[in-house]
């Protein structure tokens, strides 16, 4: 099979130049020069849920590697086996953590995909999970797990030892109902897509409730089963609504700043967006699940490219669910 058929064709969009009128003469509007980014040094990790594996691409959509295989129909499950993995994250040491959702556990691998550690089993408690759907690494080296059907968030150290839990089933402030997405800001605050409560909740690093926004609806500013969340480098919040097939941009205070996308298969359209991430240069990558692809947008949220087709071959997808990024040393711009 050719490389193109394995990966799906990567397509790009050409932006149109804006124009201004000066003394009756039409002139091109000067655009700020954006540095060219070498996305071959960026790595995109995808939880290919329906194929029970983790796939690695570069930032242009070139397939690089994959690991994992399908587990059995019932426990015990072997290390490196998955059942519908829904999320993946890369920690500060380059290790890969996977929310092995159908096995109700968390698995840890090294940067080559070799198994290191596993913890968790089905149930309720510090070392148990019930359909964990999201996971994220914190700068301190700890891991946050969204224990979706137990309606809470849990923190573990690098060895998988329990540190903290917050959230209970309900709709009061700080309570959760089938949370499905999680993000961090630069201050370490924790943002949770509280899916069935149709809202976003914000907690401090100790899990104490700070604020919330959102209510059920279809209009701009309202939410319809938010599934993924991203806090962008400028502090704005981008929310993926899988039931509305769109992304919504909000301010830190929860004010709606606009909508990106609609239902469809064309560039910039979505069919069940589930997760999203931003690279250090402001490019946004979105898991477009039922369209079986990844879409890439520039810092202005203009469509850039896409990759993926349905299938089982390397580079193809079956219901992709989660996404994370890593990159080569010194690739990211220096913080001001």
Order of alpha helices (4+ residues) and beta strands (2+ residues): alpha-beta-beta-beta-beta-beta-beta-beta-beta-beta-beta-beta-beta-beta-beta-beta-beta-beta-beta-beta-beta-beta-beta-beta-beta-beta-beta-beta-beta-beta
